[in-house]
Amino acid sequence: MRALKEAVSEGPTPDATERQHARGKLTAHERISLLLDKDSFQEIEPLRRHRATGFGLEKKRYPGDGVITGWGTVHG
């Protein structure tokens, strides 16, 4: 469980982050950091996984499953 929590907290791999940046995009966590007040984001259910089976999705399991949910403040 500890290893899974660490993998989720690390976010995307450096290669994935580099690919996003090469396309002129930010990662989801980077966009959240820019939008919300510093240290205000509270993530919920970071270990949540999908149950989809169509289109080969049952073979794709990523820590956090590429979904970020939570709350934070903007100029709060």
DRENMARGU-477226 format. One record per residue: residue number from 1; residue in three letters; x, y, z of N, C-alpha, C in turn. Coordinates in steps of 0.1 Angstrom, whole numbers. Each point is the difference from the previous one (the first is absolute). Layout:
// residues N
node k=NUM&r=Ala&n.px=X&n.py=Y&n.pz=Z&ca.px=X&ca.py=Y&ca.pz=Z&c.px=X&c.py=Y&c.pz=Z
...
This chain:
// residues 76
node k=1&r=Met&n.px=8&n.py=-12&n.pz=0&ca.px=-8&ca.py=12&ca.pz=0&c.px=9&c.py=13&c.pz=0
node k=2&r=Arg&n.px=11&n.py=-1&n.pz=8&ca.px=9&ca.py=12&ca.pz=0&c.px=5&c.py=3&c.pz=-14
node k=3&r=Ala&n.px=5&n.py=-11&n.pz=-7&ca.px=6&ca.py=2&ca.pz=-13&c.px=-10&c.py=6&c.pz=-10
node k=4&r=Leu&n.px=-13&n.py=-4&n.pz=1&ca.px=-10&ca.py=5&ca.pz=-9&c.px=-3&c.py=15&c.pz=4
node k=5&r=Lys&n.px=-1&n.py=3&n.pz=12&ca.px=-2&ca.py=14&ca.pz=4&c.px=12&c.py=9&c.pz=-5
node k=6&r=Glu&n.px=12&n.py=-5&n.pz=1&ca.px=12&ca.py=7&ca.pz=-4&c.px=-1&c.py=2&c.pz=-15
node k=7&r=Ala&n.px=-3&n.py=-10&n.pz=-8&ca.px=-1&ca.py=1&ca.pz=-14&c.px=-11&c.py=11&c.pz=-4
node k=8&r=Val&n.px=-11&n.py=0&n.pz=7&ca.px=-10&ca.py=10&ca.pz=-3&c.px=5&c.py=14&c.pz=3
node k=9&r=Ser&n.px=6&n.py=1&n.pz=11&ca.px=4&ca.py=14&ca.pz=5&c.px=11&c.py=5&c.pz=-9
node k=10&r=Glu&n.px=8&n.py=-8&n.pz=-7&ca.px=11&ca.py=4&ca.pz=-9&c.px=-6&c.py=6&c.pz=-13
node k=11&r=Gly&n.px=-12&n.py=-3&n.pz=-3&ca.px=-6&ca.py=5&ca.pz=-13&c.px=5&c.py=-8&c.pz=-12
node k=12&r=Pro&n.px=-1&n.py=7&n.pz=-11&ca.px=5&ca.py=-7&ca.pz=-13&c.px=15&c.py=-2&c.pz=0
node k=13&r=Thr&n.px=4&n.py=-10&n.pz=-8&ca.px=14&ca.py=-2&ca.pz=-2&c.px=7&c.py=12&c.pz=-6
node k=14&r=Pro&n.px=13&n.py=1&n.pz=2&ca.px=7&ca.py=11&ca.pz=-7&c.px=-2&c.py=-1&c.pz=-15
node k=15&r=Asp&n.px=0&n.py=-12&n.pz=-6&ca.px=-2&ca.py=-1&ca.pz=-15&c.px=-14&c.py=6&c.pz=-4
node k=16&r=Ala&n.px=-10&n.py=-4&n.pz=8&ca.px=-14&ca.py=5&ca.pz=-3&c.px=-1&c.py=15&c.pz=1
node k=17&r=Thr&n.px=7&n.py=6&n.pz=11&ca.px=0&ca.py=14&ca.pz=2&c.px=7&c.py=7&c.pz=-12
node k=18&r=Glu&n.px=11&n.py=-6&n.pz=-4&ca.px=8&ca.py=6&ca.pz=-11&c.px=-8&c.py=0&c.pz=-13
node k=19&r=Arg&n.px=-8&n.py=-11&n.pz=-3&ca.px=-9&ca.py=-1&ca.pz=-11&c.px=-10&c.py=11&c.pz=0
node k=20&r=Gln&n.px=-6&n.py=2&n.pz=12&ca.px=-10&ca.py=11&ca.pz=1&c.px=6&c.py=14&c.pz=-3
node k=21&r=His&n.px=12&n.py=2&n.pz=6&ca.px=6&ca.py=13&ca.pz=-2&c.px=4&c.py=2&c.pz=-15
node k=22&r=Ala&n.px=5&n.py=-11&n.pz=-6&ca.px=4&ca.py=1&ca.pz=-15&c.px=-12&c.py=4&c.pz=-8
node k=23&r=Arg&n.px=-12&n.py=-4&n.pz=4&ca.px=-12&ca.py=4&ca.pz=-7&c.px=-6&c.py=14&c.pz=4
node k=24&r=Gly&n.px=8&n.py=6&n.pz=8&ca.px=-4&ca.py=14&ca.pz=5&c.px=-11&c.py=-1&c.pz=10
node k=25&r=Lys&n.px=-1&n.py=-11&n.pz=7&ca.px=-10&ca.py=-2&ca.pz=10&c.px=6&c.py=-1&c.pz=14
node k=26&r=Leu&n.px=-8&n.py=3&n.pz=10&ca.px=4&ca.py=-3&ca.pz=14&c.px=-7&c.py=-13&c.pz=5
node k=27&r=Thr&n.px=6&n.py=-5&n.pz=11&ca.px=-7&ca.py=-12&ca.pz=6&c.px=-12&c.py=5&c.pz=7
node k=28&r=Ala&n.px=-9&n.py=-9&n.pz=4&ca.px=-12&ca.py=3&ca.pz=7&c.px=4&c.py=7&c.pz=14
node k=29&r=His&n.px=10&n.py=-6&n.pz=7&ca.px=4&ca.py=6&ca.pz=12&c.px=6&c.py=14&c.pz=-1
node k=30&r=Glu&n.px=7&n.py=2&n.pz=-11&ca.px=5&ca.py=14&ca.pz=-3&c.px=-11&c.py=10&c.pz=-2
node k=31&r=Arg&n.px=-10&n.py=-5&n.pz=-8&ca.px=-11&ca.py=9&ca.pz=-2&c.px=-8&c.py=3&c.pz=12
node k=32&r=Ile&n.px=-2&n.py=-10&n.pz=9&ca.px=-7&ca.py=3&ca.pz=13&c.px=8&c.py=10&c.pz=8
node k=33&r=Ser&n.px=14&n.py=-2&n.pz=0&ca.px=8&ca.py=9&ca.pz=8&c.px=-1&c.py=14&c.pz=-5
node k=34&r=Leu&n.px=-1&n.py=2&n.pz=-13&ca.px=-1&ca.py=14&ca.pz=-5&c.px=-14&c.py=6&c.pz=3
node k=35&r=Leu&n.px=-10&n.py=-8&n.pz=0&ca.px=-14&ca.py=5&ca.pz=2&c.px=-3&c.py=3&c.pz=15
node k=36&r=Leu&n.px=4&n.py=-9&n.pz=9&ca.px=-4&ca.py=2&ca.pz=14&c.px=11&c.py=7&c.pz=8
node k=37&r=Asp&n.px=-5&n.py=5&n.pz=12&ca.px=9&ca.py=6&ca.pz=10&c.px=10&c.py=-10&c.pz=4
node k=38&r=Lys&n.px=12&n.py=5&n.pz=3&ca.px=12&ca.py=-9&ca.pz=4&c.px=-4&c.py=-9&c.pz=12
node k=39&r=Asp&n.px=2&n.py=-13&n.pz=-1&ca.px=-2&ca.py=-10&ca.pz=10&c.px=-15&c.py=-1&c.pz=5
node k=40&r=Ser&n.px=-9&n.py=4&n.pz=-9&ca.px=-14&ca.py=-1&ca.pz=4&c.px=-7&c.py=-12&c.pz=-5
node k=41&r=Phe&n.px=6&n.py=-7&n.pz=-10&ca.px=-6&ca.py=-11&ca.pz=-6&c.px=0&c.py=-12&c.pz=9
node k=42&r=Gln&n.px=-12&n.py=-6&n.pz=2&ca.px=-1&ca.py=-12&ca.pz=8&c.px=-6&c.py=-11&c.pz=-9
node k=43&r=Glu&n.px=9&n.py=-10&n.pz=-3&ca.px=-4&ca.py=-10&ca.pz=-9&c.px=-8&c.py=-11&c.pz=7
node k=44&r=Ile&n.px=-10&n.py=-5&n.pz=-6&ca.px=-8&ca.py=-11&ca.pz=6&c.px=1&c.py=-12&c.pz=-9
node k=45&r=Glu&n.px=0&n.py=-12&n.pz=6&ca.px=0&ca.py=-13&ca.pz=-7&c.px=11&c.py=-1&c.pz=-10
node k=46&r=Pro&n.px=12&n.py=2&n.pz=3&ca.px=11&ca.py=-1&ca.pz=-10&c.px=3&c.py=-14&c.pz=-5
node k=47&r=Leu&n.px=-6&n.py=-10&n.pz=7&ca.px=3&ca.py=-14&ca.pz=-4&c.px=-12&c.py=-5&c.pz=-8
node k=48&r=Arg&n.px=-10&n.py=8&n.pz=-3&ca.px=-12&ca.py=-5&ca.pz=-7&c.px=4&c.py=-5&c.pz=-14
node k=49&r=Arg&n.px=-6&n.py=-11&n.pz=-4&ca.px=2&ca.py=-6&ca.pz=-13&c.px=-13&c.py=-3&c.pz=-8
node k=50&r=His&n.px=1&n.py=0&n.pz=-13&ca.px=-12&ca.py=-2&ca.pz=-8&c.px=-3&c.py=-15&c.pz=0
node k=51&r=Arg&n.px=-12&n.py=-3&n.pz=-5&ca.px=-5&ca.py=-13&ca.pz=-2&c.px=-4&c.py=-3&c.pz=-14
node k=52&r=Ala&n.px=4&n.py=9&n.pz=-9&ca.px=-4&ca.py=-2&ca.pz=-14&c.px=7&c.py=-12&c.pz=-7
node k=53&r=Thr&n.px=-7&n.py=-6&n.pz=-9&ca.px=6&ca.py=-12&ca.pz=-7&c.px=0&c.py=2&c.pz=-15
node k=54&r=Gly&n.px=-6&n.py=10&n.pz=-5&ca.px=0&ca.py=2&ca.pz=-14&c.px=13&c.py=6&c.pz=-6
node k=55&r=Phe&n.px=2&n.py=-2&n.pz=-12&ca.px=12&ca.py=6&ca.pz=-7&c.px=13&c.py=-4&c.pz=6
node k=56&r=Gly&n.px=1&n.py=-12&n.pz=7&ca.px=12&ca.py=-4&ca.pz=6&c.px=4&c.py=7&c.pz=12
node k=57&r=Leu&n.px=-9&n.py=8&n.pz=6&ca.px=3&ca.py=7&ca.pz=12&c.px=2&c.py=-8&c.pz=12
node k=58&r=Glu&n.px=-4&n.py=-13&n.pz=0&ca.px=2&ca.py=-9&ca.pz=12&c.px=15&c.py=-3&c.pz=1
node k=59&r=Lys&n.px=8&n.py=2&n.pz=-11&ca.px=14&ca.py=-2&ca.pz=0&c.px=8&c.py=12&c.pz=5
node k=60&r=Lys&n.px=-6&n.py=11&n.pz=0&ca.px=7&ca.py=13&ca.pz=4&c.px=-4&c.py=4&c.pz=14
node k=61&r=Arg&n.px=10&n.py=-2&n.pz=9&ca.px=-2&ca.py=4&ca.pz=14&c.px=12&c.py=9&c.pz=4
node k=62&r=Tyr&n.px=-3&n.py=12&n.pz=3&ca.px=10&ca.py=10&ca.pz=4&c.px=-3&c.py=4&c.pz=14
node k=63&r=Pro&n.px=11&n.py=3&n.pz=8&ca.px=-3&ca.py=5&ca.pz=14&c.px=-8&c.py=13&c.pz=-1
node k=64&r=Gly&n.px=-11&n.py=0&n.pz=7&ca.px=-9&ca.py=12&ca.pz=-1&c.px=-8&c.py=0&c.pz=-12
node k=65&r=Asp&n.px=3&n.py=-8&n.pz=-10&ca.px=-9&ca.py=-2&ca.pz=-11&c.px=-1&c.py=12&c.pz=-9
node k=66&r=Gly&n.px=9&n.py=10&n.pz=1&ca.px=-1&ca.py=12&ca.pz=-8&c.px=-11&c.py=9&c.pz=4
node k=67&r=Val&n.px=-6&n.py=-2&n.pz=11&ca.px=-11&ca.py=9&ca.pz=5&c.px=4&c.py=7&c.pz=13
node k=68&r=Ile&n.px=-2&n.py=13&n.pz=0&ca.px=3&ca.py=8&ca.pz=12&c.px=-12&c.py=6&c.pz=5
node k=69&r=Thr&n.px=-4&n.py=-3&n.pz=12&ca.px=-12&ca.py=7&ca.pz=6&c.px=3&c.py=6&c.pz=13
node k=70&r=Gly&n.px=-6&n.py=11&n.pz=3&ca.px=3&ca.py=7&ca.pz=13&c.px=-6&c.py=13&c.pz=0
node k=71&r=Trp&n.px=5&n.py=9&n.pz=9&ca.px=-5&ca.py=13&ca.pz=1&c.px=11&c.py=9&c.pz=5
node k=72&r=Gly&n.px=-2&n.py=13&n.pz=-3&ca.px=10&ca.py=10&ca.pz=4&c.px=-6&c.py=14&c.pz=0
node k=73&r=Thr&n.px=8&n.py=10&n.pz=2&ca.px=-5&ca.py=14&ca.pz=0&c.px=6&c.py=8&c.pz=-11
node k=74&r=Val&n.px=-7&n.py=9&n.pz=-5&ca.px=4&ca.py=10&ca.pz=-10&c.px=-1&c.py=14&c.pz=7
node k=75&r=His&n.px=11&n.py=7&n.pz=2&ca.px=-1&ca.py=13&ca.pz=7&c.px=-8&c.py=-1&c.pz=12
node k=76&r=Gly&n.px=3&n.py=-11&n.pz=8&ca.px=-8&ca.py=-3&ca.pz=12&c.px=6&c.py=6&c.pz=12
